[in-house]
Amino acid sequence: MAEVSTVARPYAKAAFEYAQEKGVLTQWSDMLAQASAVASNEDMKSVLENPSLTSEQKAQIFVDVCGTDLGSDAKNFVSNLAEHKRLAALPVITEMFEELKAAKDQAVDVMVTSAFELTAEQQSKLAETLKNKWQKDVSIETEVDNSLIGGVIIRAGDVVIDSSVRGKLAKVAEAVNS
């Protein structure tokens, strides 16, 4: 995953800077989300991996599948990605673009995995605590993982806070086995 991130970062940054300069962040966000969904499709993955197709052919097929939702600038972006064999990195490029957009907007999306369903009050308290800690607006999405036993795992971009019982037990086991 680190290799894809390294490859995707300059493209995400370039797309973000361009969209910000032109004042079209929301449109680019929507376009990248659609392009990411197309790139994640299994049929499209096999087209992108087909060695008998040229970069231009791959770009044209990709643009045709996306339809009229891609403007000329977005088509140029897709062509550039195809030329450098980076179309498969679009989901990661999109994720990084959204992180840059959220940082600009002073907002962060947080995924909270807990052993049990969090109540609205617990989610609200957690969001307020994280907002005070990071000085950003926090949007929380939750999921349940019974294997955690108790506690939560909080993921926000590259930051992971593991305060689950399973995580704590793993740290104890690692310390004992050292």
C-alpha positions as a Markdown table, in Angstrom:
| # | Residue | x | y | z |
|---|---|---|---|---|
| 1 | Met | 0.0 | 0.0 | 0.0 |
| 2 | Ala | 2.9 | 2.4 | 0.7 |
| 3 | Glu | 4.0 | 2.1 | -2.9 |
| 4 | Val | 0.6 | 3.1 | -4.3 |
| 5 | Ser | 0.4 | 6.0 | -1.8 |
| 6 | Thr | 3.8 | 7.2 | -2.9 |
| 7 | Val | 2.7 | 7.1 | -6.6 |
| 8 | Ala | -0.7 | 8.6 | -5.9 |
| 9 | Arg | 0.4 | 11.5 | -3.7 |
| 10 | Pro | 1.8 | 13.9 | -6.4 |
| 11 | Tyr | -1.3 | 13.3 | -8.6 |
| 12 | Ala | -3.7 | 14.0 | -5.7 |
| 13 | Lys | -1.7 | 17.1 | -4.8 |
| 14 | Ala | -1.7 | 18.4 | -8.4 |
| 15 | Ala | -5.4 | 17.7 | -8.9 |
| 16 | Phe | -6.2 | 19.5 | -5.6 |
| 17 | Glu | -4.0 | 22.5 | -6.4 |
| 18 | Tyr | -5.6 | 22.8 | -9.8 |
| 19 | Ala | -9.1 | 22.5 | -8.5 |
| 20 | Gln | -8.5 | 24.9 | -5.7 |
| 21 | Glu | -6.9 | 27.5 | -8.1 |
| 22 | Lys | -9.9 | 27.2 | -10.5 |
| 23 | Gly | -12.5 | 27.2 | -7.6 |
| 24 | Val | -13.9 | 23.8 | -8.6 |
| 25 | Leu | -13.0 | 21.6 | -5.6 |
| 26 | Thr | -16.5 | 20.2 | -5.2 |
| 27 | Gln | -16.8 | 19.3 | -8.9 |
| 28 | Trp | -13.3 | 17.6 | -8.9 |
| 29 | Ser | -14.3 | 15.8 | -5.7 |
| 30 | Asp | -17.4 | 14.4 | -7.4 |
| 31 | Met | -15.5 | 13.6 | -10.6 |
| 32 | Leu | -12.7 | 11.8 | -8.8 |
| 33 | Ala | -15.3 | 9.8 | -6.8 |
| 34 | Gln | -17.0 | 8.6 | -10.0 |
| 35 | Ala | -13.6 | 7.9 | -11.7 |
| 36 | Ser | -12.5 | 6.0 | -8.6 |
| 37 | Ala | -15.6 | 3.8 | -8.7 |
| 38 | Val | -15.0 | 3.1 | -12.4 |
| 39 | Ala | -11.3 | 2.2 | -11.7 |
| 40 | Ser | -12.4 | -0.1 | -8.8 |
| 41 | Asn | -14.8 | -2.1 | -11.1 |
| 42 | Glu | -13.5 | -5.6 | -11.7 |
| 43 | Asp | -14.2 | -5.4 | -15.5 |
| 44 | Met | -12.3 | -2.1 | -15.7 |
| 45 | Lys | -9.4 | -3.5 | -13.7 |
| 46 | Ser | -9.0 | -6.2 | -16.4 |
| 47 | Val | -9.1 | -3.6 | -19.1 |
| 48 | Leu | -6.4 | -1.5 | -17.3 |
| 49 | Glu | -4.2 | -4.6 | -16.9 |
| 50 | Asn | -4.6 | -5.7 | -20.5 |
| 51 | Pro | -1.1 | -5.4 | -22.1 |
| 52 | Ser | -2.4 | -5.4 | -25.6 |
| 53 | Leu | -4.1 | -2.0 | -25.2 |
| 54 | Thr | -2.2 | 1.2 | -25.5 |
| 55 | Ser | -2.4 | 4.0 | -22.9 |
| 56 | Glu | -4.5 | 6.0 | -25.3 |
| 57 | Gln | -6.9 | 3.1 | -25.8 |
| 58 | Lys | -7.2 | 2.6 | -22.0 |
| 59 | Ala | -7.8 | 6.3 | -21.4 |
| 60 | Gln | -10.5 | 6.4 | -24.2 |
| 61 | Ile | -12.3 | 3.3 | -22.8 |
| 62 | Phe | -12.1 | 4.8 | -19.3 |
| 63 | Val | -13.5 | 8.2 | -20.5 |
| 64 | Asp | -16.2 | 6.4 | -22.5 |
| 65 | Val | -17.3 | 4.5 | -19.4 |
| 66 | Cys | -17.4 | 7.6 | -17.3 |
| 67 | Gly | -19.6 | 9.3 | -19.8 |
| 68 | Thr | -20.3 | 13.0 | -20.0 |
| 69 | Asp | -19.5 | 13.6 | -16.3 |
| 70 | Leu | -15.9 | 14.2 | -17.1 |
| 71 | Gly | -15.0 | 17.7 | -18.4 |
| 72 | Ser | -12.1 | 18.4 | -20.7 |
| 73 | Asp | -9.7 | 19.0 | -17.7 |
| 74 | Ala | -10.7 | 15.8 | -16.1 |
| 75 | Lys | -10.3 | 13.9 | -19.4 |
| 76 | Asn | -6.8 | 15.4 | -19.6 |
| 77 | Phe | -6.1 | 14.2 | -16.1 |
| 78 | Val | -7.3 | 10.7 | -16.9 |
| 79 | Ser | -5.2 | 10.7 | -20.1 |
| 80 | Asn | -2.1 | 11.7 | -18.1 |
| 81 | Leu | -2.8 | 8.9 | -15.6 |
| 82 | Ala | -3.2 | 6.4 | -18.4 |
| 83 | Glu | 0.0 | 7.6 | -20.1 |
| 84 | His | 2.0 | 7.0 | -16.9 |
| 85 | Lys | 0.1 | 3.7 | -16.1 |
| 86 | Arg | -1.5 | 5.2 | -13.0 |
| 87 | Leu | -5.2 | 4.7 | -13.7 |
| 88 | Ala | -5.4 | 1.9 | -11.2 |
| 89 | Ala | -4.2 | 4.3 | -8.5 |
| 90 | Leu | -7.3 | 6.5 | -8.8 |
| 91 | Pro | -9.0 | 5.2 | -5.6 |
| 92 | Val | -6.0 | 6.2 | -3.6 |
| 93 | Ile | -5.6 | 9.5 | -5.5 |
| 94 | Thr | -9.3 | 10.2 | -4.7 |
| 95 | Glu | -8.8 | 9.4 | -1.0 |
| 96 | Met | -5.7 | 11.7 | -0.8 |
| 97 | Phe | -7.6 | 14.4 | -2.6 |
| 98 | Glu | -10.4 | 14.2 | -0.1 |
| 99 | Glu | -7.9 | 14.4 | 2.8 |
| 100 | Leu | -6.4 | 17.5 | 1.3 |
| 101 | Lys | -9.8 | 19.0 | 0.8 |
| 102 | Ala | -10.8 | 18.2 | 4.4 |
| 103 | Ala | -7.6 | 19.7 | 5.7 |
| 104 | Lys | -8.4 | 22.9 | 3.8 |
| 105 | Asp | -11.9 | 22.8 | 5.2 |
| 106 | Gln | -10.6 | 22.1 | 8.7 |
| 107 | Ala | -12.6 | 18.9 | 8.9 |
| 108 | Val | -11.6 | 15.3 | 9.4 |
| 109 | Asp | -13.6 | 12.1 | 8.7 |
| 110 | Val | -13.2 | 9.6 | 11.5 |
| 111 | Met | -14.0 | 5.8 | 11.4 |
| 112 | Val | -14.7 | 4.4 | 14.9 |
| 113 | Thr | -14.7 | 0.7 | 15.2 |
| 114 | Ser | -16.2 | -0.5 | 18.5 |
| 115 | Ala | -17.0 | -3.8 | 20.2 |
| 116 | Phe | -20.6 | -2.6 | 20.6 |
| 117 | Glu | -22.9 | -0.1 | 18.9 |
| 118 | Leu | -22.2 | 3.4 | 20.1 |
| 119 | Thr | -25.2 | 5.5 | 21.2 |
| 120 | Ala | -25.8 | 9.0 | 19.7 |
| 121 | Glu | -24.6 | 10.5 | 23.0 |
| 122 | Gln | -21.4 | 8.5 | 23.0 |
| 123 | Gln | -20.7 | 9.5 | 19.4 |
| 124 | Ser | -21.4 | 13.2 | 20.2 |
| 125 | Lys | -19.0 | 13.1 | 23.2 |
| 126 | Leu | -16.3 | 11.4 | 21.1 |
| 127 | Ala | -16.7 | 13.9 | 18.3 |
| 128 | Glu | -16.5 | 16.8 | 20.7 |
| 129 | Thr | -13.4 | 15.4 | 22.4 |
| 130 | Leu | -11.7 | 14.8 | 19.0 |
| 131 | Lys | -12.7 | 18.3 | 17.8 |
| 132 | Asn | -11.1 | 19.9 | 20.9 |
| 133 | Lys | -7.9 | 17.7 | 20.5 |
| 134 | Trp | -7.4 | 18.3 | 16.7 |
| 135 | Gln | -9.1 | 21.8 | 16.4 |
| 136 | Lys | -11.1 | 20.5 | 13.4 |
| 137 | Asp | -14.7 | 19.6 | 12.7 |
| 138 | Val | -15.1 | 15.9 | 13.1 |
| 139 | Ser | -17.5 | 13.7 | 11.2 |
| 140 | Ile | -17.8 | 10.2 | 12.7 |
| 141 | Glu | -18.8 | 7.0 | 11.0 |
| 142 | Thr | -19.1 | 3.9 | 13.1 |
| 143 | Glu | -18.8 | 0.1 | 12.7 |
| 144 | Val | -19.1 | -2.8 | 15.1 |
| 145 | Asp | -16.4 | -5.5 | 15.4 |
| 146 | Asn | -17.3 | -8.0 | 18.2 |
| 147 | Ser | -13.7 | -9.4 | 18.2 |
| 148 | Leu | -12.5 | -6.2 | 19.9 |
| 149 | Ile | -14.0 | -7.4 | 23.2 |
| 150 | Gly | -14.3 | -3.8 | 24.4 |
| 151 | Gly | -13.0 | -0.3 | 23.7 |
| 152 | Val | -12.6 | 1.4 | 20.3 |
| 153 | Ile | -10.3 | 1.8 | 17.4 |
| 154 | Ile | -10.3 | 5.3 | 15.9 |
| 155 | Arg | -9.0 | 5.9 | 12.4 |
| 156 | Ala | -8.6 | 9.4 | 10.9 |
| 157 | Gly | -6.4 | 9.4 | 7.8 |
| 158 | Asp | -3.0 | 8.1 | 8.8 |
| 159 | Val | -3.8 | 8.4 | 12.6 |
| 160 | Val | -4.9 | 5.2 | 14.4 |
| 161 | Ile | -5.8 | 5.2 | 18.1 |
| 162 | Asp | -6.3 | 1.7 | 19.3 |
| 163 | Ser | -7.8 | 1.6 | 22.8 |
| 164 | Ser | -9.5 | -1.7 | 22.3 |
| 165 | Val | -9.1 | -4.5 | 24.8 |
| 166 | Arg | -7.8 | -6.8 | 22.0 |
| 167 | Gly | -5.2 | -4.2 | 21.1 |
| 168 | Lys | -4.1 | -3.8 | 24.8 |
| 169 | Leu | -3.9 | -7.6 | 25.2 |
| 170 | Ala | -1.7 | -7.8 | 22.1 |
| 171 | Lys | 0.6 | -5.2 | 23.6 |
| 172 | Val | 0.8 | -7.1 | 26.8 |
| 173 | Ala | 1.5 | -10.4 | 25.0 |
| 174 | Glu | 4.2 | -8.7 | 23.0 |
| 175 | Ala | 5.8 | -7.3 | 26.1 |
| 176 | Val | 5.7 | -10.7 | 27.8 |
| 177 | Asn | 7.2 | -12.5 | 24.8 |
| 178 | Ser | 10.1 | -9.9 | 24.4 |
